[in-house]
Amino acid sequence: MVERKDVGGVPGTVRGAGGLVTLEGAVAVIVAAVLIVRALLGHREDEISGYGTAMWFGILGGAVLASGIGLLFGQRWGRAIAVITQLLLLPVVWSLLFGSGQPLYGTVLGVVALGALGLLFAPPTSRWAAQEYGVTGEE
């Protein structure tokens, strides 16, 4: 089987994972912006702080967004953040599907997270990531 590589020797699986992770990060940053606007307009809730939750989504979402963009540009450091993010999203998927009665959101998030994990652990991606350590797979 011939491994198809994109421009610059970065496998398509890495770029695909980068696209999904970038999407996740962008959604989180957008949620942060919406929460800030809502708080500025005077919307208050007893359970959460709009500004605090926005800060949490902004910081973590920004890191995920940077990771996804890094993968799109062939940066190996983005893979670690992306893998951890996907693993942390799996309990969220479970909660959405079976705990909070949001099966549509849970299904969409589950497909994206599992798809990204599959791409991040695909053989071409693993070989690409191992090249940084001098492993060629021919030993």
Beta strands, then each sheet from edge to edge (+ up, - down):
end
